[in-house]
Amino acid sequence: LNSHAAMKPLVLCSFLALLLLESIAAQQTIKFGVSLSTTGNTGRANAGRHIKRGLEIWKDWSSSRGPVRLRDGQSYSFDFYHLEDDANATTLVSNYRRLLNDSSIQFLLGPVHSDFSLLVKPMTDPLRRLMMSPSAASTLYFNTTYGENFALSIVTSASRFLLPSLPYLRLAGAKSLYFINEDLGIHRQFCGAITPSLALDQGLTVKGRFQVPSVDVPELTAADKVVFEDAVNRALNSSADAIVGCMYGAAAQALLQIFYDRQVAPKSFIFVTFTESEWDLLPPHLSNFVAGVEQYDSKTNWPSDVFIGPSTNFTAIYSQRYGEAPDEYAAFGALAGYALQWAIENSPDPFNQAVVRDTLMRINLPTFMGLYSYGVDGANYLPTIFYQYVNNKRIVVGPPSVSSGVEFVYPFPSWYERSSHVYFGRNAAESVVTAFVILFIIGSIMCAVAVVYFWSHDVIRAASPPFLLAFLLGSVILYLSVLTWPITSITMAICHLRIWAIGVGFVLLFAPLIIKSYRIHRLWANESVEIIKITNTQLGAILAAFLLVEIILVILSTTVSGYAVERVVVDPYRATNDYDRCSSIGVGFLAALLTYKAIILVAGLVLAFLLRRVKYDLYNESKPLAFAVYNVAFFCILITIIHLAAGNIEPSVLFILRAIATIGGTGITVGTLFISKFNYIRSGASALSRKSTSASRIRTAGMQSSGSLNLSAAKHSNGGNNSELASPRSESGKESALNAQVDSLKKKNKRLKQKVVSLEAKVSELEAMLKSAEAENIEQDSSSSSSSESDGQASGNQRDR
């Protein structure tokens, strides 16, 4: 019994071992044979390495599923067997003979590229052996030259590869194409597939075609460069909107470099047969904004794949294993394994090559490369991706279901437009405005020279020359402020200088006018006959107070408000159109600055109203002041509106409008004030010039001898540094008193005339009495005569008086 119990474990182990051996015997492996180029640094070797990696990703997925039971009732696992051909055609052919003769290899995968696949097709088609190529796109690959076609591919046929991208060009505005292809069969097929009639169906015309030599490196030989240069010349002379290049990366880089060296380009570049890894080798300044057509993009998110779920899963799995994103060849290799295994699993006769082929051609599955299907000609319909490098990022333009949502950039930004060119004078408007600024500054300087030259003239003295110079200084500063609004070249210093120039210039322009007018008002409003002295020193202190308020507001605006320079991006693809601008100082500070300037303008209007009745033209600046206020207010409102609408106005137009407003407002104000004064000087006017004829009436009354009425603007002492102004009201009082005296004398003269008439009557009466007395006696006559002479003497004296 003990011996029997001890035998039980051994029997059990033997039974399990037999079951395992039976399972192993029943489980078979289906192998895919392939010859790849994986050694070296050639493009073919790089593609071969990525295809092999893709096959390894497929194998891992297949192994994770375990053995698969096929229609024959047996369970199978899947694997692939790789032979190295070192990119040698002879080795390639030898490898596929070996694979065809190997009974353990049930199915074949094609080699790298169409040219190598076409070397194998004559061997497989006659034997009716299915060959799934990961990367054969040549239309010859799908023909029936060698009997019934058993060659299928993952890559879309060259006849259909480029066609889906044409609508994007047409929608962008392109109307014509020029084709340049590398001297390789596949590239001739890619470009040649777009016939003139096919292009016309898409609304495009073909302007020409040209072929360049096939090159392995972008550094061209002298002979090759001549041909590439000729291709560029022909393409440019054709005036085609888009140049389509069918070539590998080295040739494309050489072609783009020639365009770059000449700094010319069409409206768009489209390249096909590029791989993502080849794009990465291009310098960014060449690849940016170049478009391309590919079969796969690692960032494209297609609907869920039937094999591994979301299409991004393949990218994640590949990146985790190899430390980099998969390129299109890795995707080709993986999908070749997935698709062929799917066809075998779903074939009613899994080892019948023709049946598996027919099953594969009925495939219509969503994959991580899009919807995978075949046409009756054996060419597949895997969608192609139209993409563009935008700011050195790969952007998928179409199909719409996987688009990145970024518009196709058309036309192609020139290399000059891509970089910022910020310097003053780059725009013609800046140069023209600068010329006008200089012209108006010269005008203000000439006015200042005239003020100094005519300093002692009554006209200039009446206008207070020190404040005229301050007024002209303000105009110069305002003219210069225009140059702080450049179209592109903005710095923090310019931003600060702008606020200082506008603020200080405005105060210096207007405050002197208001201060001078205030002095005239004070003196004219004085009712007494005493002389009031308001010195320039006192007025200078008031001007300093005006400036101090402005300076405080400007300091607060530029420090507390967070004033800064900000970049305005007009076109994200053309940096040359971008410009810098000063940020807003804030609504509060802007309102404070504008309110202060509005107070100054209102004060000017009030004083202009109060001075309207001043009788002396040289002192009465009410009209110039009122017009200056109106003029400046108008342009200030205009500038404010321009400032608020700045975001909707093109920078050069905005610069011109600001210049017109600033130069126009300031220039008109200066002209209004000085033209009249220079006219007075030319006409010989003095400070006695008046609006009324009162002076002529005084002269008529014969009062010239009473002394001239002197209302000169400044009575200079100490070299004119401390002037005083006599009150016009005191002189007016004297005039009124003299008029009153004249009227009184006229009345007295009238009364005296009446007395003279009365005395003359009395004289006549006395003469009659005298004659009567002479007749009586001589003594009485003598006595009467003596008395009459005495009375006549008195009357004559009175009349004389």
C-alpha positions in Angstrom: 0.0 0.0 0.0 2.8 2.4 0.9 4.5 1.6 -2.4 1.3 2.2 -4.3 0.8 5.6 -2.6 4.3 6.6 -3.5 3.7 5.9 -7.2 0.7 8.2 -7.5 2.7 11.5 -7.9 5.0 9.9 -10.5 2.0 8.8 -12.5 0.4 12.3 -12.3 3.6 14.0 -13.4 3.9 11.6 -16.3 0.4 12.3 -17.4 0.9 16.1 -17.3 4.1 15.8 -19.3 2.3 13.8 -22.0 -0.4 16.4 -22.2 2.2 19.1 -22.5 4.0 17.2 -25.3 0.7 16.7 -27.1 -0.1 20.4 -26.8 3.3 21.4 -28.1 2.9 18.9 -31.0 -0.5 20.3 -31.8 0.7 24.0 -31.5 2.5 25.1 -34.7 4.1 28.3 -35.8 3.3 30.3 -39.0 6.4 32.2 -40.1 6.7 35.2 -42.3 9.9 35.4 -44.2 11.5 38.7 -45.1 14.8 40.1 -46.4 15.6 43.6 -45.1 18.5 46.1 -45.3 19.3 47.1 -41.7 23.0 47.8 -41.8 24.7 51.0 -42.8 23.7 54.6 -42.9 21.8 54.7 -46.1 18.1 55.6 -46.4 17.2 52.1 -47.3 19.0 50.7 -44.3 17.3 53.2 -42.0 13.9 52.2 -43.5 14.8 48.5 -43.0 15.6 49.0 -39.4 12.3 50.6 -38.7 10.3 48.0 -40.6 12.0 45.3 -38.5 11.1 47.2 -35.3 7.5 47.4 -36.5 7.5 43.7 -37.1 8.8 43.2 -33.6 5.9 45.3 -32.2 3.5 43.1 -34.2 5.1 39.9 -32.9 4.8 41.0 -29.3 1.1 41.7 -29.8 0.6 38.4 -31.5 2.5 36.5 -28.7 0.4 38.3 -26.1 -2.7 36.8 -27.6 -1.4 33.3 -27.4 -2.0 30.5 -30.0 -4.8 31.2 -32.5 -7.1 28.4 -33.6 -7.6 28.6 -37.4 -10.3 27.2 -39.7 -8.4 23.9 -40.0 -9.0 23.3 -36.3 -5.3 23.7 -35.4 -3.8 26.4 -33.1 -0.9 28.4 -34.4 1.4 31.1 -33.1 3.0 33.7 -35.4 6.6 34.8 -36.0 8.8 36.3 -38.6 12.2 35.3 -39.9 14.6 38.0 -41.1 17.5 37.7 -43.6 20.0 40.6 -44.1 20.6 41.7 -47.7 22.9 44.7 -46.9 21.0 46.7 -49.6 22.6 44.5 -52.2 20.3 43.4 -55.0 22.1 40.1 -55.6 21.9 39.2 -52.0 18.3 40.2 -51.9 17.4 37.8 -54.8 19.4 35.0 -53.2 17.6 35.5 -49.8 14.2 35.2 -51.4 15.1 32.1 -53.2 16.2 30.7 -49.9 12.9 31.7 -48.3 10.8 30.3 -51.1 12.6 27.0 -50.7 12.3 26.9 -46.9 9.3 24.8 -45.9 9.0 26.5 -42.5 8.3 29.8 -44.2 4.6 29.9 -45.1 4.2 33.6 -46.2 6.5 36.3 -47.4 6.9 39.9 -46.6 8.4 42.2 -49.2 11.8 44.1 -48.9 12.4 47.8 -48.6 11.1 50.1 -51.3 9.5 49.4 -54.7 12.7 48.8 -56.6 13.7 45.8 -54.5 10.1 44.5 -54.3 10.0 44.6 -58.1 13.1 42.3 -58.1 11.2 39.7 -56.0 7.8 39.9 -57.8 9.0 37.9 -60.8 9.9 35.1 -58.4 6.7 35.0 -56.3 3.9 35.6 -58.9 4.7 32.7 -61.1 4.8 30.4 -58.0 1.5 32.0 -56.8 3.2 32.9 -53.5 1.7 35.8 -51.6 4.0 38.6 -50.8 2.9 41.5 -48.5 5.3 44.4 -49.0 5.5 47.0 -46.2 6.7 49.8 -48.5 6.2 49.1 -52.2 4.1 51.9 -53.9 5.1 51.5 -57.6 2.2 50.9 -59.9 4.3 48.2 -61.6 4.2 46.3 -58.3 0.5 45.6 -58.8 0.5 44.5 -62.5 0.0 41.1 -63.9 3.0 40.9 -66.1 4.1 37.6 -64.5 0.6 36.1 -64.3 -1.9 36.5 -61.6 -0.9 39.2 -59.2 0.1 37.9 -55.7 1.9 41.0 -54.6 0.1 43.3 -52.2 1.4 46.3 -50.2 0.7 48.5 -47.2 1.6 51.7 -48.9 -0.9 53.4 -51.2 -0.1 53.1 -54.9 1.8 56.0 -56.5 -1.1 56.5 -58.8 -3.3 57.6 -55.9 -0.7 58.9 -53.4 -0.6 62.6 -54.3 -4.2 63.1 -55.5 -5.9 63.6 -52.1 -3.7 66.6 -51.4 -4.7 68.6 -54.5 -8.0 69.9 -53.0 -6.2 71.5 -50.1 -4.0 73.5 -52.6 -7.0 74.5 -54.6 -9.0 75.6 -51.5 -6.0 77.6 -50.3 -6.0 79.6 -53.6 -3.4 77.8 -55.7 -4.2 77.6 -59.4 -1.1 76.0 -61.0 1.6 73.4 -60.4 5.1 72.7 -61.5 6.6 69.2 -60.9 10.2 68.4 -60.2 11.0 64.7 -59.7 14.2 62.8 -58.8 15.4 60.4 -61.5 14.0 57.3 -59.9 11.1 55.2 -61.2 8.9 55.6 -58.1 9.4 59.4 -58.2 8.5 59.6 -61.8 5.3 57.7 -61.0 4.4 59.9 -58.1 4.6 63.1 -60.1 3.6 61.6 -63.4 0.3 60.3 -61.9 -1.0 63.8 -61.9 -1.8 64.3 -65.5 -2.9 67.7 -66.9 -6.5 66.4 -67.3 -6.5 65.0 -63.7 -5.1 68.3 -62.4 -7.7 70.2 -64.3 -10.4 68.2 -62.7 -9.2 69.6 -59.4 -9.2 73.2 -60.8 -5.4 73.3 -61.3 -3.2 73.6 -64.3 0.2 71.9 -64.9 2.8 74.6 -65.9 5.6 72.1 -66.5 7.8 69.2 -65.4 11.5 68.7 -64.8 13.7 65.9 -63.7 16.8 66.2 -61.5 19.5 63.6 -60.8 19.1 61.2 -57.9 21.4 62.1 -55.1 22.3 60.5 -51.8 23.5 63.6 -50.0 22.4 67.3 -50.2 25.9 68.5 -51.1 25.7 68.5 -54.8 28.5 68.0 -57.3 29.2 70.7 -59.8 27.3 68.9 -62.6 24.3 68.1 -60.4 24.1 71.7 -59.1 23.8 73.0 -62.7 20.8 70.7 -63.3 19.2 71.7 -59.9 19.8 75.4 -60.7 18.1 74.9 -64.1 15.1 73.2 -62.3 14.8 76.2 -60.0 15.0 78.7 -62.9 12.4 76.8 -64.9 10.0 76.6 -62.0 10.3 80.3 -61.2 9.9 81.3 -64.8 6.7 79.2 -65.0 5.1 81.4 -62.3 3.5 78.3 -60.9 1.8 78.8 -57.6 3.1 75.5 -56.1 6.1 73.4 -56.8 5.6 69.7 -56.2 8.8 67.7 -55.5 8.8 64.0 -55.9 12.1 63.0 -54.3 13.8 61.7 -51.2 15.2 63.9 -48.4 18.7 64.6 -49.8 17.4 65.9 -53.2 14.7 67.9 -51.5 17.2 69.6 -49.1 19.5 70.5 -52.1 16.6 72.0 -54.0 15.3 74.0 -51.0 18.8 75.3 -50.3 19.0 76.8 -53.8 15.7 78.6 -53.2 16.9 79.8 -49.8 20.2 81.1 -51.2 18.3 83.1 -53.7 15.7 84.2 -51.1 12.9 83.4 -53.6 10.1 80.9 -53.3 6.8 80.0 -54.9 3.6 80.3 -53.0 3.9 76.7 -51.8 6.2 73.7 -51.7 4.8 70.1 -51.7 7.1 67.1 -51.3 6.2 63.4 -51.4 8.1 60.2 -50.5 9.6 62.0 -47.5 9.8 60.1 -44.2 9.4 61.8 -40.8 12.9 60.9 -40.0 14.1 62.5 -43.2 12.2 65.7 -42.4 14.0 65.8 -39.0 17.3 66.0 -40.8 16.3 69.1 -42.7 17.5 72.5 -41.2 14.5 74.3 -39.7 14.9 77.3 -41.9 14.4 75.0 -44.9 11.6 72.8 -43.7 9.4 75.5 -42.1 6.1 76.0 -44.0 7.0 73.2 -46.5 4.1 70.8 -47.0 4.3 67.1 -47.7 2.3 63.9 -48.3 2.9 60.8 -46.3 1.2 57.6 -45.3 1.7 57.9 -41.6 2.1 60.5 -38.8 2.8 59.4 -35.3 0.6 62.1 -33.8 -2.4 61.4 -36.0 -5.3 60.1 -33.9 -7.4 57.8 -36.1 -10.5 56.0 -34.9 -9.9 53.0 -32.7 -7.7 50.3 -34.3 -9.1 46.8 -34.4 -5.7 45.4 -33.3 -4.4 47.6 -30.5 -7.2 50.1 -29.8 -6.7 53.9 -30.2 -4.1 54.7 -32.8 -2.0 56.6 -30.3 -1.4 53.2 -28.5 1.0 52.2 -31.3 3.0 55.3 -30.8 3.0 54.8 -27.0 4.1 51.1 -27.3 6.8 51.8 -29.8 8.1 54.8 -27.9 8.3 52.9 -24.7 10.3 50.1 -26.3 12.6 52.1 -28.5 12.7 55.4 -26.9 11.5 57.4 -29.9 8.3 57.9 -31.9 7.7 55.5 -34.8 8.2 56.7 -38.3 6.1 55.6 -41.3 8.4 52.6 -42.0 7.9 51.2 -38.5 4.1 51.6 -39.0 4.3 49.9 -42.4 6.2 46.9 -40.8 3.7 46.6 -37.9 0.6 46.9 -40.1 2.0 44.4 -42.6 2.2 41.8 -39.8 -1.3 42.7 -38.4 -3.0 42.6 -41.8 -1.4 39.4 -43.0 -2.2 37.6 -39.7 -5.8 38.9 -39.8 -6.2 37.5 -43.4 -4.8 34.1 -42.3 -7.1 34.0 -39.3 -10.2 34.9 -41.3 -9.4 32.8 -44.4 -11.4 29.6 -45.0 -8.3 27.9 -46.1 -5.5 29.6 -44.1 -2.6 28.0 -46.0 -4.0 28.5 -49.5 -2.0 31.5 -50.8 -4.7 32.5 -53.3 -7.5 32.2 -50.7 -5.6 34.3 -48.2 -4.8 36.9 -50.9 -8.5 37.2 -51.7 -9.4 37.4 -48.1 -6.8 40.2 -47.6 -8.2 42.1 -50.6 -11.7 42.1 -49.0 -10.2 43.8 -45.8 -12.0 46.9 -44.7 -10.7 47.6 -41.2 -10.0 50.8 -39.2 -6.3 50.7 -38.3 -3.8 53.0 -36.6 -3.0 54.2 -40.2 -6.6 54.8 -41.2 -9.2 52.7 -43.0 -7.4 49.9 -44.7 -8.9 48.4 -47.9 -8.1 47.3 -51.4 -9.3 48.0 -54.9 -10.0 45.5 -57.7 -6.5 46.2 -59.2 -4.8 45.0 -56.0 -3.8 48.5 -54.9 -4.8 49.4 -51.4 -6.7 52.5 -50.3 -5.0 53.4 -47.1 -5.5 57.2 -46.8 -2.6 59.6 -47.2 -1.9 62.5 -44.9 -1.4 66.0 -46.0 0.8 67.9 -43.6 2.9 71.0 -43.2 5.7 72.1 -41.0 4.5 75.3 -39.3 6.9 77.1 -37.0 9.0 73.9 -37.1 6.1 71.7 -35.9 4.5 69.1 -38.0 0.8 70.0 -38.5 -1.7 67.6 -40.1 -3.9 69.5 -42.5 -6.0 66.6 -43.7 -7.9 64.3 -44.0 -10.4 66.4 -41.9 -11.1 63.5 -39.5 -7.5 63.7 -38.2 -6.7 67.3 -38.9 -4.8 69.3 -36.3 -7.3 72.1 -36.8 -4.7 74.5 -38.2 -5.2 76.1 -41.5 -2.9 75.3 -44.4 -0.4 78.3 -44.5 -0.7 79.7 -48.0 1.0 81.5 -49.6 4.4 80.3 -48.5 6.0 83.0 -46.2 9.2 84.1 -47.7 12.4 83.7 -45.7 12.6 87.5 -45.3 9.0 87.6 -43.9 9.7 84.9 -41.3 12.1 87.0 -39.2 11.5 90.3 -37.5 13.1 93.4 -39.0 12.7 96.1 -36.4 14.4 99.4 -37.1 13.2 103.0 -37.5 12.8 104.0 -41.1 12.1 100.5 -42.4 8.6 101.7 -43.3 8.5 104.6 -45.9 5.9 106.4 -43.7 8.4 106.8 -40.9 10.9 108.5 -43.3 8.3 110.8 -44.7 6.9 111.8 -41.3 10.5 112.4 -40.0 11.1 114.8 -42.8 7.9 116.8 -41.9 8.9 116.8 -38.2 12.3 118.3 -39.1 10.6 120.9 -41.4 8.2 122.0 -38.7 11.0 122.1 -36.0 13.0 124.4 -38.3 9.9 126.6 -38.5 9.7 126.8 -34.7 13.4 127.6 -34.5 13.0 130.4 -37.1 10.2 131.8 -35.0 12.4 131.7 -32.0 15.2 133.5 -33.8 12.7 136.2 -34.9 11.5 136.6 -31.3 15.1 137.2 -30.2 15.8 139.6 -33.1 12.7 141.7 -32.4 12.9 141.4 -28.7 12.6 145.2 -28.1 9.9 145.7 -30.7 6.5 146.8 -29.2 4.8 143.8 -30.8 7.1 141.2 -29.3 7.4 143.0 -25.9 3.6 143.1 -25.7 3.6 139.3 -26.2 6.1 138.6 -23.4 9.1 137.2 -25.3 10.3 134.8 -22.6 7.0 133.0 -22.8 6.9 133.0 -26.5 10.2 131.1 -26.4 8.7 128.6 -23.9 5.7 128.2 -26.2 8.0 127.5 -29.1 10.0 125.0 -27.0 6.8 123.2 -26.3 6.0 123.0 -30.0 9.4 121.5 -30.7 8.9 118.8 -28.0 5.5 117.9 -29.4 6.9 117.6 -32.9 9.6 115.3 -31.6 7.0 113.2 -29.8 5.8 112.0 -33.2 9.0 110.1 -33.5 8.2 108.2 -30.3 5.3 106.4 -32.1 7.5 104.3 -34.5 5.7 101.5 -36.4 7.9 98.6 -35.2 11.0 99.6 -33.2 9.7 100.2 -29.6 11.8 100.1 -26.5 11.0 100.8 -22.9 12.9 104.1 -23.2 10.8 105.2 -26.1 7.6 104.3 -24.2 8.6 106.5 -21.3 9.9 109.3 -23.6 6.5 109.3 -25.4 4.5 110.2 -22.3 7.1 112.7 -21.1 7.3 114.4 -24.5 3.5 114.6 -25.0 2.9 115.8 -21.5 5.7 118.4 -21.1 5.3 119.6 -24.7 1.5 120.2 -24.2 2.0 122.1 -21.0 4.8 124.3 -22.5 2.7 125.0 -25.5 -0.4 126.0 -23.7 0.6 127.2 -20.2 2.6 130.3 -21.5 -0.5 131.4 -23.5 -2.7 131.0 -20.5 -0.2 132.8 -18.2 0.2 135.7 -20.5 -3.6 136.0 -20.9 -4.0 135.9 -17.1 -1.7 138.8 -16.7 -3.5 140.9 -19.3 -6.8 140.0 -17.6 -5.6 141.0 -14.2 -4.3 144.4 -15.5 -7.4 145.1 -17.6 -9.8 144.2 -14.8 -8.1 146.7 -12.4 -10.5 149.7 -11.9 -7.9 151.9 -10.2 -5.5 154.3 -11.9 -2.5 152.9 -10.1 0.1 150.8 -11.9 0.1 147.1 -11.2 3.3 145.1 -11.6 3.2 141.4 -12.5 6.7 140.3 -13.3 8.0 137.5 -15.5 9.5 135.9 -12.5 6.0 135.6 -10.9 4.6 134.2 -14.2 7.6 131.8 -14.4 6.7 130.4 -11.0 3.1 129.7 -12.3 4.5 128.0 -15.4 6.7 125.8 -13.1 3.7 124.8 -11.1 1.9 123.7 -14.3 4.9 121.6 -15.2 5.2 120.2 -11.8 1.7 118.8 -11.8 2.3 117.2 -15.2 5.6 115.7 -14.1 4.0 114.1 -11.0 1.2 112.6 -13.2 3.7 111.3 -15.7 6.0 109.7 -13.0 3.0 107.9 -11.5 1.7 106.8 -14.9 5.1 105.2 -15.9 6.0 103.6 -12.6 2.9 102.6 -10.7 0.8 101.5 -13.7 3.2 98.7 -14.8 4.0 100.4 -18.1 5.8 97.9 -20.4 6.6 96.9 -24.0 4.4 94.2 -25.6 4.7 92.4 -28.9 1.7 92.4 -31.2 1.6 89.4 -33.4 -0.1 90.4 -36.7 0.7 87.2 -38.5 1.9 84.1 -36.6 3.8 83.0 -39.7 5.3 86.3 -40.9 7.3 87.9 -38.1 8.2 90.8 -40.3 4.7 92.1 -39.9 4.8 91.9 -36.1 5.5 95.0 -34.1 6.1 96.2 -30.5 3.9 98.7 -28.7 3.7 100.3 -25.3 1.1 98.8 -23.1 -1.7 100.8 -21.7 -0.9 103.0 -18.6 -4.4 102.1 -17.2 -7.7 103.8 -17.5 -7.2 105.7 -14.2 -3.9 107.3 -15.1 -5.0 108.0 -18.7 -8.1 109.7 -17.3 -6.0 111.8 -14.9 -3.6 113.0 -17.7 -6.5 113.8 -20.1 -8.4 115.6 -17.3 -5.5 117.8 -16.4 -5.0 118.8 -20.1 -8.8 119.4 -20.4 -8.6 121.8 -17.4 -5.8 123.7 -19.1 -7.9 124.0 -22.3 -11.0 125.1 -20.4 -8.9 127.7 -18.6 -7.7 129.0 -21.9 -11.3 129.3 -23.2 -12.4 131.2 -20.1 -9.5 133.7 -20.4 -10.2 134.1 -24.1 -13.7 135.1 -23.3 -12.6 137.5 -20.6 -10.1 139.2 -22.9 -12.5 139.8 -25.8 -13.0 143.5 -24.9 -9.4 144.5 -24.5 -9.1 147.5 -26.9 -5.4 147.1 -27.7 -4.8 144.5 -30.5 -1.3 143.6 -29.4 -2.6 142.7 -25.9 -5.8 141.1 -27.0 -5.0 137.5 -27.8 -8.5 136.2 -27.2 -9.1 135.1 -30.7 -5.7 133.4 -31.2 -6.1 131.8 -27.8 -9.7 130.6 -28.5 -8.7 129.2 -31.9 -5.7 127.5 -30.4 -7.9 125.8 -27.7 -10.4 124.8 -30.4 -7.6 123.5 -32.6 -5.7 121.6 -30.0 -9.0 120.2 -28.5 -10.0 118.9 -31.9 -6.7 117.2 -32.5 -6.6 115.9 -28.9 -10.0 114.3 -29.4 -8.8 112.9 -32.7 -5.7 111.4 -31.1 -7.7 109.9 -28.3 -10.1 108.3 -30.8 -7.1 107.0 -32.7 -5.6 105.6 -29.5 -8.8 103.8 -28.5 -9.2 102.4 -32.0 -5.5 101.4 -32.4 -6.2 97.7 -32.3 -8.3 97.9 -35.5 -6.0 100.1 -37.5 -3.0 99.0 -39.5 0.3 100.2 -37.7 1.6 102.3 -40.6 -1.8 104.0 -41.1 -2.0 104.6 -37.3 1.4 106.2 -37.3 0.5 108.6 -40.1 -2.8 109.6 -38.4 -1.0 110.3 -35.1 1.6 112.3 -37.0 -1.0 114.4 -38.8 -2.9 115.1 -35.6 0.2 116.0 -33.6 2.0 118.0 -36.3 -1.2 119.6 -37.6 -2.5 120.6 -34.2 0.8 122.0 -33.0 1.7 123.7 -36.3 -1.6 125.4 -36.7 -1.4 126.7 -33.2 2.0 128.1 -33.7 1.0 129.7 -37.0 -2.1 131.3 -35.6 -0.1 133.1 -32.9 2.9 134.2 -34.9 1.5 135.1 -38.3 -0.5 138.0 -36.9 2.5 139.2 -34.9 4.8 139.2 -37.8 2.1 141.1 -39.8 2.0 143.8 -37.1 5.8 144.0 -37.2 5.8 144.3 -41.0 3.1 147.0 -40.9 4.9 149.0 -38.3 2.2 148.7 -35.6 3.0 149.8 -32.1 1.6 149.0 -28.7 -0.9 151.9 -29.1 -2.8 150.1 -31.8 -6.5 149.9 -30.8 -9.7 148.5 -32.1 -11.7 151.8 -31.6 -11.3 155.5 -32.8 -11.1 157.0 -29.3 -7.6 158.0 -29.8 -8.6 160.1 -32.9 -11.3 161.8 -30.9 -8.7 162.7 -28.3 -6.5 164.2 -30.9 -9.4 166.1 -32.4 -10.0 167.7 -29.0 -6.5 169.0 -29.3 -5.1 166.9 -26.5 -1.9 165.7 -28.2 0.1 168.0 -25.9 -1.2 166.2 -22.9 1.3 163.3 -23.6 1.2 160.0 -25.5 -0.7 157.0 -24.2 1.9 154.4 -23.6 0.6 150.8 -23.2 3.8 149.0 -24.1 3.8 145.4 -22.9 7.0 145.6 -20.9 8.8 148.4 -19.2 12.2 147.0 -19.1 14.6 147.5 -16.3 17.8 145.6 -15.3 18.3 144.6 -18.9 14.7 143.3 -19.3 15.1 140.5 -16.7 12.3 141.9 -14.5 9.6 143.6 -16.6 6.4 145.3 -15.5 3.2 146.1 -17.3 1.2 149.3 -16.7 -2.5 148.9 -16.2 -4.5 149.7 -19.4 -7.3 150.7 -17.0 -5.2 153.6 -15.5 -4.6 155.1 -19.0 -8.3 154.7 -19.9 -9.2 156.6 -16.7 -7.0 159.5 -17.8 -8.7 159.5 -21.2 -12.2 159.7 -19.6 -11.1 162.5 -17.3 -9.8 164.5 -20.3 -13.0 164.0 -22.2 -15.0 165.2 -19.2 -12.8 168.4 -19.0 -13.4 169.1 -22.7 -17.1 168.8 -22.3 -17.0 171.2 -19.3 -15.0 173.7 -21.2 -17.4 173.7 -24.0 -20.3 174.4 -21.6 -18.3 177.3 -20.0 -17.5 178.7 -23.4 -21.2 178.7 -24.3 -22.0 180.5 -21.1 -19.3 183.1 -21.8 -20.6 183.7 -25.3 -24.0 184.4 -23.8 -22.5 186.9 -21.3 -20.6 188.7 -24.2 -23.9 189.2 -26.1 -25.4 190.7 -22.9 -22.4 193.0 -22.4 -22.5 194.1 -26.0 -26.1 195.2 -25.5 -25.2 197.1 -22.5 -22.4 198.8 -24.4 -24.8 199.9 -27.1 -27.1 201.4 -24.4 -24.2 203.2 -22.8 -23.1 204.7 -26.1 -26.5 206.1 -26.7 -26.5 207.6 -23.2 -23.1 209.1 -23.9 -24.3 210.9 -27.0 -27.2 212.4 -25.1 -25.0 213.7 -22.4 -22.7 215.4 -24.8 -25.4 217.6 -26.0 -26.1 219.0 -22.6 -22.8 220.3 -21.6 -19.3 219.7 -22.1 -18.4 219.2 -18.5 -21.1 216.7 -18.1 -19.9 215.3 -21.5 -16.4 215.2 -20.3 -17.4 213.7 -17.0 -19.7 211.2 -18.8 -16.9 210.5 -21.3 -14.5 209.8 -18.6 -17.0 207.5 -16.9 -17.9 205.8 -20.2 -14.2 205.0 -21.0 -13.9 203.6 -17.5 -17.0 201.4 -18.0 -15.9 200.5 -21.6 -12.5 199.4 -20.3 -14.2 197.2 -17.8 -16.5 195.7 -20.4 -13.7 195.1 -22.9 -11.7 193.4 -20.3 -14.6 191.2 -19.4 -15.2 190.4 -23.1 -11.6 189.6 -23.6 -11.8 187.3 -20.7 
